[in-house]
Amino acid sequence: MKKNEELFYLIKSLSKSEKRYFKLNSQTNDSAEYLLLFDAIEAQKTYNEAEIKTFFKDKAFVAQLTTIKNYLKQRILQSLRNYHSKISKNAELMDIIRNVEILFHKGQYTICQSELNRAEKKAKHFQQNVLLFHIQDWKRKIHQAKYPQDFESLKTIILKQKDTLDATNEYTDLLLANTNPAQFSLSHKKSVSLQNKTLKTLHKYRKQLLTKNADKAKQTLENLIKEWEQNPELLKEYFAMYFSVNNNLLAFLAYKKQYKEAFVRILLLKQKALAIQNVSAALIKEKLRLYNIELEIHRNLKGLHTTHEIITEIQDFIKQHKTLIPTNYWLSFRFQFANIYFLKKDLTTGLQWINDILNNQTKTDRKDLITYTYWLNLLIHHESNNGFTLRYLIDAIKKYIRKQKNIDSYEKIILKFLSKTVELDPIEKRKAFTYLKKELEEHPIPENTLGYIDFTEWISRNC
């Protein structure tokens, strides 16, 4: 995202109700110009500043377009703050702290104290240690303003701050440790906060995987999930974190091919997600991660009936939350759909998804996914015995690859095979696949390539 596109993407991220709230609260004498700009940017599919300047060429504000864009952005952000003032306990506490700062400057210390006591209780209950530190700091300032010589009470408040800061430092240490579990080790000190305990447990889980202690690793995650479920208020407040822990367990189950248990847990997790009203970008990413795991399982199942259902569900979900989902996520899912249908030999549907990708390419698309879509296209046409089309596509992919890099040995071998064998009879084709398998043993396909398309599985099923 370029700097001058920030406002465009902010406007595109707004829901219908957020837009309505913004406009209803912007009907003032000075609102005409920035509301006109809002409507013009909202109407664009891609941001075009030159088009905006041309459209408003008769308006005086176009000479200061950057200034009015910044003003509009700030008004939208202010509107979002008001609209989402109850989005989380974090937001509620920050509002209280802002109120306290205003009241403090007015000398209204008694009201400040009352507000801070309420905030402190809520911050402790929802384990908001960072904000709890700031709340305690305001309590110190107010007590110092009222009783400047009461050093004993000040000492008590400061010691509480220190304890809170220790818990916050533990949180950052845990975040750091989880970036590389093999490098960092943790103390055995018990964590009080469930969020801290979650990070500590995930660190332990990853270390257990590294030492190939799979049974203990699974039990570790199961115990953590149970603890979250015993704290329903925290689960609701930090649902994205709870969802992430479940996704770790589901990824483990998929890897171990424990599909029945995985499907039961997926169903239960989706039901819990329906009860969450505030759908954040973090939660949407966890839901997309869940869908990725679900598709991974479906790739290894024979039936297409339930696969069709989950693909339809994913399409509906992405359409519903399209303003919060990066375009390359949708590209990734379409590639997976094409891949799954190819593996399940529904070549017509697979080709439909491939054409959808290739006919709607943009400059911002991930080059790796586009490249492997071209490869998948070749394999489907080979399976369909479309010799004339295939030879044309082989020439096209050679040109495409050469623009990016040299063609690798294994790529040359597969391309030659596709060209020479597409019209062979089934017996001869099977022999050719067997020979191809031997050739690729001498010029192996890289593991990262097999992560996109499992050429090995495709060859084996045709030998």
C-alpha positions as CSV (number, residue, x, y, z in Angstrom):
1,M,0.0,0.0,0.0
2,K,1.4,3.4,-1.0
3,K,1.1,6.4,1.3
4,N,-1.4,8.2,-0.9
5,E,-3.6,5.1,-1.0
6,E,-4.1,4.8,2.8
7,L,-7.4,6.8,2.8
8,F,-8.7,4.7,-0.1
9,Y,-8.1,1.4,1.7
10,L,-9.5,2.9,5.0
11,I,-12.8,3.8,3.2
12,K,-13.0,0.4,1.5
13,S,-12.6,-1.3,4.8
14,L,-15.7,0.4,6.3
15,S,-18.9,-1.6,6.7
16,K,-22.3,-0.2,5.6
17,S,-23.2,0.6,9.2
18,E,-19.8,2.3,9.8
19,K,-20.3,4.4,6.7
20,R,-23.8,5.4,7.8
21,Y,-22.6,6.3,11.2
22,F,-19.8,8.5,9.8
23,K,-22.1,10.4,7.4
24,L,-24.8,10.9,10.1
25,N,-22.3,12.4,12.4
26,S,-20.6,14.5,9.8
27,Q,-23.6,16.7,8.8
28,T,-22.1,20.1,9.7
29,N,-21.5,23.3,7.8
30,D,-17.8,22.4,7.2
31,S,-18.5,18.8,6.0
32,A,-19.5,19.4,2.4
33,E,-16.0,19.2,0.9
34,Y,-14.7,16.2,2.7
35,L,-18.0,14.2,2.2
36,L,-17.8,14.9,-1.5
37,L,-14.2,13.5,-1.4
38,F,-15.4,10.5,0.6
39,D,-18.1,9.6,-2.0
40,A,-15.7,10.1,-4.9
41,I,-13.0,7.8,-3.4
42,E,-15.6,5.2,-2.3
43,A,-16.9,5.0,-5.9
44,Q,-13.4,4.0,-7.2
45,K,-12.4,0.4,-7.6
46,T,-8.7,1.2,-7.5
47,Y,-7.3,4.4,-6.3
48,N,-6.7,7.0,-9.0
49,E,-5.6,10.4,-7.6
50,A,-5.3,12.0,-11.1
51,E,-9.0,11.1,-11.7
52,I,-9.9,12.7,-8.3
53,K,-8.1,15.9,-9.3
54,T,-9.8,16.0,-12.7
55,F,-13.2,15.3,-11.1
56,F,-12.8,18.2,-8.6
57,K,-10.9,20.5,-10.9
58,D,-13.5,23.3,-10.3
59,K,-13.3,23.0,-6.5
60,A,-10.9,25.2,-4.6
61,F,-9.9,22.4,-2.2
62,V,-8.3,20.3,-4.9
63,A,-5.2,22.6,-4.6
64,Q,-4.8,21.3,-1.0
65,L,-5.9,17.7,-1.7
66,T,-3.3,16.1,0.6
67,T,-4.5,18.3,3.5
68,I,-8.2,17.5,3.1
69,K,-7.4,13.8,2.6
70,N,-5.6,13.8,6.0
71,Y,-8.5,15.7,7.6
72,L,-11.0,13.2,6.2
73,K,-8.8,10.3,7.4
74,Q,-8.8,11.8,10.9
75,R,-12.6,12.3,10.9
76,I,-13.1,8.7,9.8
77,L,-10.8,7.4,12.6
78,Q,-12.6,9.6,15.1
79,S,-15.9,8.2,13.9
80,L,-14.7,4.6,14.2
81,R,-13.4,5.3,17.7
82,N,-16.9,6.5,18.8
83,Y,-18.7,3.7,16.9
84,H,-16.5,1.0,18.4
85,S,-16.1,2.4,21.8
86,K,-17.4,-0.9,23.3
87,I,-15.5,-3.2,20.9
88,S,-13.3,-4.6,23.7
89,K,-12.4,-4.1,27.3
90,N,-9.1,-2.6,26.1
91,A,-11.0,0.1,24.2
92,E,-13.3,0.8,27.2
93,L,-10.3,1.1,29.5
94,M,-8.5,3.4,27.2
95,D,-11.5,5.7,27.1
96,I,-11.6,5.8,30.9
97,I,-7.9,6.7,30.9
98,R,-8.5,9.5,28.5
99,N,-11.4,10.7,30.7
100,V,-9.1,10.6,33.7
101,E,-6.5,12.7,32.0
102,I,-9.0,15.4,31.2
103,L,-10.5,15.3,34.7
104,F,-7.0,15.5,36.2
105,H,-6.2,18.7,34.4
106,K,-9.5,20.1,35.7
107,G,-8.4,19.2,39.2
108,Q,-11.4,16.8,39.6
109,Y,-9.3,14.3,41.7
110,T,-12.3,12.6,43.5
111,I,-14.0,11.7,40.2
112,C,-10.6,10.5,38.8
113,Q,-10.2,8.2,41.8
114,S,-13.7,6.8,41.3
115,E,-13.1,6.2,37.6
116,L,-9.6,4.6,38.2
117,N,-11.0,2.2,40.8
118,R,-13.6,1.0,38.3
119,A,-10.9,0.7,35.6
120,E,-8.5,-1.1,37.9
121,K,-11.0,-3.7,38.8
122,K,-11.9,-4.3,35.2
123,A,-8.2,-4.4,34.0
124,K,-7.3,-7.0,36.7
125,H,-10.3,-9.2,35.8
126,F,-9.5,-9.2,32.1
127,Q,-5.7,-9.4,32.6
128,Q,-5.0,-6.1,30.8
129,N,-1.5,-5.6,32.4
130,V,-0.3,-2.9,30.1
131,L,-3.3,-0.7,30.7
132,L,-3.3,-1.7,34.4
133,F,0.2,-0.2,34.7
134,H,-1.1,3.1,33.2
135,I,-4.1,3.1,35.5
136,Q,-1.9,2.6,38.5
137,D,0.4,5.4,37.3
138,W,-2.6,7.8,37.2
139,K,-3.5,6.6,40.8
140,R,0.0,7.5,41.8
141,K,-0.2,11.0,40.2
142,I,-3.5,11.7,41.8
143,H,-2.5,10.6,45.2
144,Q,0.7,12.6,44.9
145,A,-1.3,15.6,43.9
146,K,-3.7,15.2,46.9
147,Y,-1.2,14.0,49.5
148,P,2.3,14.9,48.5
149,Q,3.9,13.9,51.8
150,D,2.2,10.5,52.1
151,F,5.3,8.5,51.0
152,E,4.1,5.1,52.4
153,S,0.9,5.1,50.3
154,L,3.0,6.2,47.3
155,K,5.4,3.3,47.9
156,T,2.5,0.8,48.0
157,I,1.2,2.1,44.7
158,I,4.6,2.0,43.0
159,L,5.3,-1.6,44.2
160,K,2.0,-2.6,42.6
161,Q,3.1,-0.9,39.4
162,K,6.4,-2.9,39.6
163,D,4.5,-6.2,39.9
164,T,2.3,-5.2,36.9
165,L,5.4,-4.3,35.0
166,D,7.0,-7.6,35.8
167,A,3.9,-9.4,34.3
168,T,4.2,-7.2,31.2
169,N,7.9,-8.0,30.8
170,E,7.1,-11.7,31.1
171,Y,4.6,-11.2,28.2
172,T,7.2,-9.6,26.0
173,D,9.8,-12.3,26.9
174,L,7.2,-15.0,26.0
175,L,6.5,-13.3,22.6
176,L,10.3,-13.3,21.9
177,A,10.7,-16.9,23.0
178,N,7.9,-18.0,20.6
179,T,9.7,-16.5,17.6
180,N,12.3,-19.3,18.0
181,P,11.4,-22.0,20.6
182,A,14.7,-23.9,19.9
183,Q,16.8,-20.9,20.8
184,F,15.0,-19.6,23.9
185,S,14.3,-21.4,27.1
186,L,11.9,-20.2,29.8
187,S,11.8,-20.2,33.6
188,H,9.5,-22.6,35.4
189,K,7.8,-19.8,37.2
190,K,4.0,-20.1,37.0
191,S,2.3,-17.5,34.9
192,V,-0.7,-15.7,36.5
193,S,-2.2,-14.3,33.3
194,L,-3.9,-16.7,30.9
195,Q,-2.5,-14.9,27.9
196,N,1.0,-15.3,29.3
197,K,0.3,-18.9,30.2
198,T,-0.9,-19.5,26.6
199,L,2.4,-18.2,25.2
200,K,4.4,-20.2,27.6
201,T,2.4,-23.4,26.8
202,L,2.8,-22.8,23.0
203,H,6.5,-22.5,23.5
204,K,6.4,-25.8,25.4
205,Y,4.3,-27.4,22.7
206,R,6.7,-26.4,19.9
207,K,9.7,-27.7,21.9
208,Q,7.8,-31.1,22.3
209,L,7.3,-31.2,18.6
210,L,11.0,-30.5,18.0
211,T,11.9,-33.5,20.3
212,K,9.3,-35.6,18.5
213,N,7.2,-36.1,21.6
214,A,3.9,-36.0,19.7
215,D,1.6,-37.5,22.3
216,K,2.7,-35.0,25.0
217,A,2.5,-32.1,22.5
218,K,-1.1,-32.9,21.7
219,Q,-2.0,-33.3,25.4
220,T,-0.4,-29.9,26.1
221,L,-2.7,-28.2,23.7
222,E,-5.7,-30.0,24.8
223,N,-5.1,-29.0,28.5
224,L,-4.6,-25.4,27.4
225,I,-7.9,-25.4,25.5
226,K,-9.8,-26.8,28.5
227,E,-8.3,-24.0,30.7
228,W,-9.6,-21.4,28.2
229,E,-13.0,-23.0,28.2
230,Q,-13.1,-22.8,32.0
231,N,-12.8,-19.0,31.7
232,P,-15.7,-18.0,29.4
233,E,-15.3,-14.2,29.9
234,L,-11.6,-14.3,28.9
235,L,-12.4,-16.7,26.1
236,K,-14.9,-14.2,24.7
237,E,-12.7,-11.2,25.2
238,Y,-9.6,-12.9,23.6
239,F,-11.4,-15.2,21.2
240,A,-8.8,-14.8,18.5
241,M,-6.1,-16.2,20.8
242,Y,-8.3,-19.1,21.8
243,F,-9.0,-19.7,18.1
244,S,-5.3,-19.7,17.3
245,V,-4.6,-22.4,20.0
246,N,-7.3,-24.5,18.5
247,N,-5.8,-24.0,15.0
248,N,-2.5,-25.3,16.3
249,L,-4.2,-28.5,17.5
250,L,-6.1,-28.9,14.2
251,A,-2.9,-28.5,12.2
252,F,-1.4,-31.2,14.4
253,L,-4.4,-33.5,13.8
254,A,-4.3,-33.0,10.1
255,Y,-0.6,-33.8,10.0
256,K,-1.2,-37.0,12.0
257,K,-4.2,-37.8,9.7
258,Q,-6.6,-37.9,12.7
259,Y,-9.4,-36.5,10.5
260,K,-12.4,-37.6,12.5
261,E,-11.3,-35.8,15.6
262,A,-10.3,-32.8,13.5
263,F,-13.7,-32.5,11.9
264,V,-15.5,-32.7,15.3
265,R,-13.2,-29.9,16.7
266,I,-13.7,-27.8,13.6
267,L,-17.5,-28.0,13.9
268,L,-17.4,-27.1,17.6
269,L,-15.0,-24.2,16.9
270,K,-17.2,-22.8,14.2
271,Q,-20.2,-22.9,16.5
272,K,-18.3,-21.0,19.1
273,A,-17.3,-18.4,16.5
274,L,-21.0,-17.7,15.7
275,A,-21.5,-16.3,19.2
276,I,-18.7,-13.7,18.8
277,Q,-20.3,-10.4,17.7
278,N,-17.1,-8.3,17.1
279,V,-15.4,-9.8,14.1
280,S,-11.9,-8.5,13.9
281,A,-9.2,-8.8,11.2
282,A,-7.3,-11.0,13.6
283,L,-10.2,-13.4,14.0
284,I,-10.9,-13.5,10.3
285,K,-7.3,-14.5,9.6
286,E,-7.7,-17.3,12.2
287,K,-10.9,-18.4,10.4
288,L,-9.0,-18.4,7.1
289,R,-6.2,-20.5,8.7
290,L,-8.9,-22.9,9.9
291,Y,-10.2,-23.2,6.3
292,N,-6.7,-23.8,5.0
293,I,-6.4,-26.7,7.5
294,E,-9.8,-28.0,6.5
295,L,-8.8,-27.9,2.8
296,E,-5.6,-29.8,3.6
297,I,-7.7,-32.6,5.1
298,H,-10.1,-32.6,2.1
299,R,-7.1,-33.0,-0.3
300,N,-6.5,-36.4,1.3
301,L,-10.2,-37.5,1.3
302,K,-11.8,-39.3,-1.6
303,G,-15.4,-37.9,-1.7
304,L,-16.3,-34.6,-3.4
305,H,-19.6,-34.0,-1.7
306,T,-18.3,-32.5,1.5
307,T,-15.5,-30.8,-0.4
308,H,-18.0,-29.0,-2.5
309,E,-19.7,-27.8,0.7
310,I,-16.6,-26.4,2.3
311,I,-15.5,-24.6,-0.8
312,T,-18.9,-23.0,-1.1
313,E,-18.7,-22.0,2.6
314,I,-15.2,-20.4,2.1
315,Q,-16.5,-18.5,-0.9
316,D,-19.4,-17.1,1.1
317,F,-17.2,-16.2,4.0
318,I,-14.7,-14.3,1.8
319,K,-17.5,-12.5,0.0
320,Q,-19.0,-11.5,3.4
321,H,-15.7,-10.1,4.8
322,K,-14.0,-9.0,1.5
323,T,-13.0,-5.6,2.8
324,L,-10.9,-7.3,5.6
325,I,-9.3,-10.0,3.4
326,P,-6.2,-9.3,1.3
327,T,-6.7,-10.1,-2.4
328,N,-3.9,-12.6,-2.3
329,Y,-5.7,-14.7,0.3
330,W,-8.6,-15.1,-2.2
331,L,-6.0,-16.0,-4.9
332,S,-4.5,-18.6,-2.6
333,F,-7.8,-20.2,-1.9
334,R,-8.8,-20.3,-5.6
335,F,-5.5,-22.0,-6.4
336,Q,-6.2,-24.6,-3.6
337,F,-9.7,-25.2,-5.1
338,A,-8.2,-25.9,-8.5
339,N,-5.6,-28.1,-7.0
340,I,-8.1,-30.2,-5.0
341,Y,-10.4,-30.7,-8.0
342,F,-7.5,-31.8,-10.0
343,L,-6.4,-34.3,-7.4
344,K,-10.0,-35.6,-7.2
345,K,-10.1,-35.8,-11.0
346,D,-12.9,-33.3,-11.4
347,L,-11.0,-31.7,-14.2
348,T,-13.8,-29.5,-15.5
349,T,-14.3,-27.7,-12.2
350,G,-10.5,-27.5,-11.6
351,L,-10.1,-25.9,-15.0
352,Q,-12.9,-23.4,-14.2
353,W,-11.0,-22.2,-11.2
354,I,-7.7,-22.0,-13.2
355,N,-9.4,-19.9,-15.8
356,D,-10.9,-17.7,-13.1
357,I,-7.3,-17.0,-11.8
358,L,-5.6,-16.5,-15.2
359,N,-8.4,-14.4,-16.7
360,N,-8.4,-12.0,-13.7
361,Q,-4.7,-11.5,-13.0
362,T,-3.5,-8.2,-11.6
363,K,0.0,-6.8,-11.1
364,T,-0.2,-7.3,-7.4
365,D,-0.9,-11.0,-7.6
366,R,1.7,-13.4,-6.0
367,K,4.0,-14.5,-8.8
368,D,4.5,-17.9,-7.2
369,L,0.8,-18.7,-7.2
370,I,0.4,-17.5,-10.8
371,T,3.4,-19.7,-11.9
372,Y,2.0,-22.8,-10.3
373,T,-1.5,-22.1,-11.7
374,Y,0.1,-22.2,-15.2
375,W,1.7,-25.6,-14.2
376,L,-1.6,-26.9,-12.9
377,N,-3.2,-25.8,-16.1
378,L,-0.7,-28.0,-18.1
379,L,-1.4,-31.1,-15.9
380,I,-5.2,-30.8,-16.3
381,H,-4.9,-30.4,-20.1
382,H,-2.6,-33.4,-20.2
383,E,-5.1,-35.5,-18.1
384,S,-7.8,-34.4,-20.5
385,N,-5.7,-35.4,-23.6
386,N,-6.0,-31.9,-25.1
387,G,-2.8,-32.1,-27.2
388,F,-3.2,-29.0,-29.4
389,T,-4.0,-26.7,-26.5
390,L,-1.3,-28.3,-24.3
391,R,1.5,-27.6,-26.8
392,Y,0.5,-24.0,-27.0
393,L,0.4,-23.7,-23.2
394,I,3.9,-25.3,-22.9
395,D,5.4,-22.6,-25.2
396,A,3.6,-19.9,-23.1
397,I,4.9,-21.2,-19.8
398,K,8.4,-21.5,-21.1
399,K,8.3,-17.8,-22.0
400,Y,6.8,-16.9,-18.6
401,I,9.4,-18.9,-16.6
402,R,12.3,-17.4,-18.6
403,K,11.2,-13.9,-17.7
404,Q,11.8,-14.8,-14.1
405,K,14.7,-17.3,-14.1
406,N,16.4,-20.1,-15.9
407,I,14.3,-23.2,-16.5
408,D,15.4,-25.9,-14.1
409,S,16.3,-29.5,-15.1
410,Y,13.2,-31.0,-13.5
411,E,11.0,-28.4,-15.3
412,K,12.6,-29.3,-18.7
413,I,12.0,-33.0,-18.0
414,I,8.3,-32.5,-17.1
415,L,7.6,-30.1,-20.0
416,K,9.1,-32.5,-22.5
417,F,7.1,-35.4,-21.0
418,L,3.8,-33.4,-21.2
419,S,4.5,-32.5,-24.8
420,K,5.5,-36.0,-26.0
421,T,3.0,-38.2,-24.1
422,V,-0.3,-36.3,-24.2
423,E,-1.8,-38.4,-27.0
424,L,-0.3,-41.8,-26.1
425,D,-2.6,-44.7,-25.5
426,P,-3.2,-45.6,-21.8
427,I,-0.6,-48.5,-21.7
428,E,2.2,-46.5,-23.3
429,K,1.4,-43.5,-21.2
430,R,1.7,-45.6,-18.0
431,K,5.1,-46.7,-19.2
432,A,6.1,-43.1,-19.9
433,F,5.1,-42.1,-16.3
434,T,7.3,-44.9,-14.9
435,Y,10.2,-43.6,-16.9
436,L,9.5,-40.1,-15.8
437,K,9.6,-41.2,-12.2
438,K,13.1,-42.6,-12.7
439,E,14.3,-39.5,-14.5
440,L,13.2,-37.3,-11.7
441,E,15.0,-39.4,-9.2
442,E,18.2,-38.1,-10.8
443,H,16.8,-34.5,-11.1
444,P,14.5,-34.3,-8.0
445,I,11.8,-31.8,-7.7
446,P,12.5,-29.3,-4.8
447,E,10.4,-29.7,-1.6
448,N,9.0,-26.2,-1.8
449,T,7.7,-26.9,-5.3
450,L,5.9,-30.0,-4.1
451,G,4.3,-27.8,-1.5
452,Y,2.4,-26.1,-4.3
453,I,1.7,-29.1,-6.6
454,D,2.4,-32.6,-5.6
455,F,3.9,-33.8,-8.8
456,T,5.1,-36.9,-7.1
457,E,1.6,-38.0,-6.2
458,W,0.4,-37.2,-9.7
459,I,3.1,-39.4,-11.3
460,S,2.6,-42.2,-8.8
461,R,-1.2,-42.4,-9.5
462,N,-0.5,-42.7,-13.2
463,C,2.3,-45.2,-13.2
